[in-house]
Amino acid sequence: MVQALVTLRKAVLRTALTALCCLCSLAVANAQVGEHRSELSVGVSGGAVLSTVSFVPKVPQTQHRGIIGGLTARYTSEKYFNSICAIVAEVNYAQVGWKESILTEDDEPVLALENNEPEAYQRTLTYIQVPVLARLGWGRERRGLQFFFQAGPQFGYLLNEKTDANFNLRNPNIYDRVSIVSSDYTTNEGVQVGSGMYFKPVEHKFDYGIAAGVGFEYSFPRLGHFILEGRYYYGLGNLYGDTKRDYFARSNMGQIVVKLSYLIDLSRTINPKIK
């Protein structure tokens, strides 16, 4: 039953991803429908990203904190009624992952057997991410404030991964913790328990999903465009195998991004009506 629901969820979300790709293409193909623009802007961006991984079976977590930054290009194609239509493409370096919340049944920290300190574990995954977003903006284009919404597919490739832990991963405190799915150990009865995730590298390096964000842009005629954005990414791919023989039925990422961007115009449309 769980496997069937996971398959259905993937089918629905992949359909949504395909629809977003089509919207991105239509935004460029129909550039002549509204008031024509042909403006190219490029720049840089940077910010913070909070991430988790949705594991099934569940692994209790808090937000993993990382950084994100890269290059941005934007092509503005038209103004349709009051909406400024554009396509945004980025190449970002991002540190994401998960941070396990290791607690007792009473929500108290689990103490490590070696040093009696609260156990802490996190995995940091470094990706190159490429979002391609259809953008709609409302407000000023050349001088002043503009509000925008953008959404589209995002693709990523894992460069490396790093584990940080303050306890012996082969000897966790299994007696007090609520969740044991992250460990791989043998009980006194000789029964092996857990997923072995502490020692298992990510199996699927390619990641894909849907990103959507809102924000504000303030433009100056000679200085450029200053942008503040909040964005959410929902991964459609899994980090680990999800067949019936695998431990996890799901292991997809979720990310909250807050970033600042600065763009300069390489080309502008000559039109005195553009404010």
Secondary structure, 3 states (H helix, E strand, C coil): CHHHHHHHHHHHHHHHHHHHHHHHHHHHHCCCCCEEEEEEEEEEEEEEEEEEEEEECCCCEECEEEEEEEEEEEEEEEEECCEEEEEEEEEEEEEEEEEECCECCCCCECECCCCCCECCEEEEEEEEEEEEEEEEEEECCCCEEEEEEEEEEEEEEEEEEEEEECCCCCCCCCCCCCCCCCCCEECCCCCEECCCCCCCCCCCCEEEEEEEEEEEEEEECCCEEEEEEEEEEEECCCCCCCCCCCCCCEEEEEEEEEEEEEEEEEECCCCCCCC
